Amino acid sequence: MKIAAVQMSSLLDKEANLEKALRMGKVAVERGAEVLCYPELFPTHWFPAEIDEGAFELAEDLQGPTLEAMKDLAKREGVAIVAPFFEREGDRYYNSAAVISREGELVGVYRKVHIPQIPLWEERSYFSSGDSLPVFDLGGVKAGVQICWDNFFPEGARILALKGAEVIFAPTAAAFASQQRWLKVMAGHALCNGLFVLRVNRVGSEAKQDFYGMSFCLSPEGELLTEPAGLEEGVLLVEVALEEVRRARREWPFFKDRRPDLYGEILR
């Protein structure tokens, strides 16, 4: 199966961002991609860099133009899509990722669980926390999603693996010199859980951050499948052999040797 990280920049014009995303997605499909994943909050500029009440106007519900366009792309091209977006549900807002089937149907939505509040990532000023860790069946692959800050909490990746995930899609918005930190922590998730991890990072210079891209895919051995993407927009296309998940879990039977009877202390 070929999966693709659509590494793109996003600026103030939501319509232009969406048009670019559709165009780049089509290029990925033409190159053989069966599943696309976009960066964190790709339809908008990085508004959480500061606290601005006006930014709530950027949010969309599940019938908004972004997801309608993504569903149309999925159905037209026969490709599954992980589409991060700023979600509005009633009077609550989430940093979410919609998961869309090859038939253009909404399979479900993952809402970011771990919400940071640090300079230039003022996310708690906008987003409520999600309360579930779903695994989605994309017709041939079982996938989980961990959005950016989620990835520094190993419990999420382990739960997704125990629920059957074979790939974790990890949309991020990382800037500054943090690539090696992301690579190390995600290699641990891949190796300890016997699954693939596709990290898809934003790219481009915005008002307060320079997002560096460098998207990558890790094997169930925790090894890079290809060189990371560069600093510019582009598509990282990777072929994943899902039988490697079964082999890794058979040869490294970490799940069998777990001791959940001792893990209650983590809840303290």
NORBEL-V814248 format. One record per helix or strand of 2 or more residues. SS is the DSSP state (alpha for helix, beta for strand). FROM is the first residue (numbers start at 1). TO is the last residue. Records with the same first field share a line. If there is no record, write none. Layout:
SS=FROM-TO / FROM-TO
This chain:
beta=2-7 / 35-38 / 80-89 / 92-100 / 106-111 / 117-118 / 121-122 / 136-137 / 142-145 / 167-172 / 196-201 / 203-205 / 210-212 / 216-218 / 234-239
alpha=14-30 / 47-49 / 53-58 / 65-77 / 123-125 / 148-152 / 154-162 / 179-193 / 243-251 / 260-267
